[in-house]
Amino acid sequence: MYRVFFFFVLSFNVFPIIAQEQLMNGAEIATFKKQVANASSTTTTIKSDFIQYKHLDFLDNAITTYGQLWYKSPNLVKWEYTKPYQYSVIFKGNQMLVNDGGNKSSIDMERSKLFKKLSNLIVNSVQGTLFDENDFETSFFITEKGNKVIFVSKDEKLKKYITSFELVFNKKDATVIQIKMIEPSGDYTQIVFTHKEINTSLPSALFSF
């Protein structure tokens, strides 16, 4: 059960963003947080394609996978990998539903605080509402790609799997356009969102197998 979940979490990765970064001042941080809060409060659904790059130290090239993401307020998230393999994960309240090439399973996250914490991390990253998490120290930057927030974990159990977490936000609409997770080994995963649609109709049946 843990293997399935951490396979999903640790399969997130990206190439580093090569761009000049400027640390935000207090006023810029306050303005940015307000923009993200406003965007989050008016977002009921998200539909997006994504490209995932998994960088492992022992490989010269990143492992690239493709898929789609769906989000429905307040806490429904579905990740579906479509190429080169088929693998789906649904976060639905306190449940995690997995479809691994037709092999379906369900995990009750109430039984594990770590599972629940990682689930909240993933859901909140899609929403862009991680700023009030007590488990992270945050740093805010302005980059050419967008506004970037780096979250460094303070939780010792979480740090065994994720040492830091980065979100890049679109400067125009304050929605998340990139997610990056860095592991203790230095390996990392980056997800780049493309063809994003906001507030389109999503059937409830989409979030079940």
N, C-alpha and C positions, 0 to 999 in steps of 0.2 A: 504493500500500500504506500509506504513512504517512498519507495523507489519510483513509483509512477508519478507521484507529485513532484519530487525533486528532479526527475527527468524533464518534466515540463518547465519548472522554474529555472533550472540551470541551462536550459536550451535557448534562453534569451541571449543574443550577443550582437555587437556592432564594431565597425571600424571607428577609430578615434576621430573626433571632429577636429580637423586642422583649420583653425581660424583664430583670429585675435579675440581675446576675451577681456572684458572689462568688468571689474567687480562693481555691483550695484551699491549705491549709497542708501541711506535709510529712507529717504523720500521715494527713490525709485522702487525700492522693495515694497513699500506700502502701496504705491500705485499699481505695481504689477500684481500683488496679491488681490487687490480689489478687482482688477480686470479678470483674473482667473475665477474669482468667486462669482462675478456676474455671469461669465460664460457658463460656469458649471450649473448655476441656478436656472438658466434658461435652456439647458440641454436635457432633453428627455430621451433621445436615442442617438446612437452613433453607429454608422456602418462604414467599414473601411477595409481596403486591401492592405496587406503589409508584406514587407520583405524582412526576413530575419537573418542576421549574420552571426554565426557562432565562431568565436576565435579561440582556438586552443593552442597553447604554447608549442606543442610538438608538431603542429601542422603549419605548412607555409601559407596556405590559403584558408580563408574562412569557409565554414560550412554554410551554404545558402539554402534557405527554405522559403516557401511562399504560402500565403494563406489569407484568411479573412477574419475580421473581428466584428462582433456585434455587441452593443451595450444598450440596455434598457433600464431607465431609472426605476427604482433607486439602486438596485444591487445585482442585476442580471448581466453576466458577461459570458460570451462564448468566443473561444479561440478555435479556429479550424485550420489545420495545416493541410494543404491540398497538393503540394509538390515539394520534394519528390516522393513523399509518403502521405498517407491519410491518417490524421490523428486529431481528435476534437476533445476539448475540455470545456465544461460549463460550470460556472460558479453561480449557484442559485441558493441564496440565503446561507444556511449552514451546511449545504451539501456541495460536493464537487462530483460531477458526473464525467466519466471518461469513456470515450469510444476509440479504442486502439485498433483500427482496421477491422471493425466489426465486433471486437471483444469489448463488451460494455461492463462497467462497474460503477459503484457509487461509494463515496467516502463521506462519513459523518465528521465534519470538522470540529464539532463541539467536543469530541473526544481528545482533541489535541490542541493546546494553546498555540503551539508553533504553526500547525496547519492553518488555524484561524488567522493568525497574525500575517502569514504569508498570503493568504487569500485576500485579506483586507488590503495588503500592500498592492496586490495586482489590481483589485477593483478601484482603489483610490488613485492609482497611477493613471488608469484610463480616464477617470473623472478629473484628474488634476487637482485633487484635494488632499494632498499629503502634508501640507504645511504645518498642521497642528499635531502631527504625530510626535509623541514624546520619545520615541525610540531612535530619533535621528537628530544629528546636528546638521543644520542647513546652511548652504552658501549660495548666493545668487549672482549670476553673471549675465552680461549682455554680449552676445556673439553675433557673427555674421549670419549664422543659421537661424537664430532666434534667441529667446530668453531661456537660459539654462539654470536649473536648480540641481545642486548636488546634495544628496542625503547620505550622511555617514552614520552607519548603525552604531547605537550605543548598547544594544542588547547582545549579550554574549552568545546566547543560543542562535540568534539570527545571524551573527557574524561568522558562524561556522559555515554558512551557505552563501551569504551576501554581505560583503564588507561595505559596499557603497552602491548607490542607486542614482541614476541621472535621468532627468526629464528635460526635454527641449520643447518649448512652447512657440507656436506661431505668433509672431509679433502683431498680426492684424486681428485675429479672433481669439487669441489666448487659449487655444486648444493644444493638446499634446500632439507633437508630430514625430518625436523619437523617444524611445525608452532604452536605457542601457543599465545592465546589471553586471557588477564586477565581483568576482569570487575571490576568496582568500588566496588562491593560487596565482591570481593575476589574469586568469582566463576571463573572458567577458562575452556578453551577448548584447547585440543591438537590434532593435526593431524600428524600422522606418515605415511610417504610415503613408499610404498614397490613396488617391481617389476617395477621400473622406466625404461622407454625406451626413449632415446633422439634421435631427428631428424629422426623419422620414418614418413612415409606418413600418413597424416590425411586429409580426405575429407572435403571440406567446408560444406557439408550438415550436418556434425556432430554438427555444431554450429547453428542449427536452429531446430525448432519444427514443 
